[in-house]
Amino acid sequence: MMQRREACLQARLLTSKPFFTEDAQTIDTITSDEIQKVLAQAVEGSYSSNYNSRTNTLLKNIKSIGGHVMGSVHQQSSLRTLIHALIFNQGLFSIFLTINPADTHHPLTMHFAGIDFDLDNVLPEHLPSTYERAEIVASHPVATATFFHHFFISSILATLIEGGPGGGVLGKIKAYFVTVEKSYDINPRADLAACRLTPKPSTLNFDTIFQQDIIELVEQNNIHKHTNTCYKHAKLRGSAQKCRMRMPRKIIVKSEIDSVTGTISMKRNHEWINNFNEWIMSACRSNMDIKFVWSSSDAKALAYYVTDYVTKPSLSFHDSLALMVKVTKDFDKKPSNLPDNIHGRSRRLLLKMHNTLAS
């Protein structure tokens, strides 16, 4: 509801601008057949915004509305501009970190969702079954968001990443950029690593206990296992069955630098384990991946990949166009009783398209 109210406000502000009069002429006269033609071109790979100026005008105005609506597809796309500006201001990033907390397996998610149990004595038998936990998480999005944002991400950033005057576990960090991606497919993995206590530094033989704890966490959470998503792009393109995570990876006995290309190859003694930081792994108690970005010739290419990855939209260009075709057809079929003027019709069409794409 809050998103729709914000979208309505942004649509009114947009259509009140003097420059919108020219765009309103285009939006008011565009047809579903024009958008359908652009969709066909996109499928064939021949689409170009230079030759589809009318559709480009429509897309530009939808993006102008959605760019200010928190959580919308277009607001996610606008993050790319922010991260590029951060790189321009602060320099190329050094570390790319991904954390995948298992909200369905964490006792705090159950606590925030209203499940009553003793947080000081959490045992597997005190928690609901895997299926029941998945149902609870799906039925309580606010509890999941509270756990993930306020407790998990904020705590990790404040204590481990930012740290104190001397920095955190990754050293002194002068800037960082964080995005959150919500996965809608439920992975019923039955590990309860999040329920185990993190070793305390004051404990006797802490180093030994800590290393054993990390070994167990890595074995449970950070060893790659092939799933259908590993081959989803290979199936579409008809290519060989290669894991898109590039697993298994080549074992490298010793770290080395290629004197010709300048490529840095770090030592790797396991084919299936993702990179991890032991302190972050111990605190998060979940799957993670961490990569150091070397200042080599491919750093720029990797920067574009990372910025596209962390700001990737949930809706593809083809799906967006297909929905826009449907909205235009419905809009033309259903006459409105509201004041009929070019600005009003254009605003209603843009708002309807944005709300459809957002939902």
CORZI-V115130 format. One record per helix or strand. SS is the DSSP state (H for helix, E for strand). FROM is the first residue (numbers start at 1). LEN is the number of residues. If there is no record, write none. Layout:
ss->{SS/SS}
from->{FROM/FROM}
len->{LEN/LEN}
This chain:
ss->{H/H/H/H/H/H/E/H/H/H/H/E/E/E/H/H/E/H/E/E/E/E/E/H/E/H/H/H}
from->{2/20/32/49/53/73/95/107/124/130/141/164/167/171/193/206/223/228/252/256/264/268/273/278/287/299/317/342}
len->{14/10/13/3/14/18/6/6/3/10/22/1/2/1/3/16/1/10/1/2/2/1/1/7/6/12/17/17}
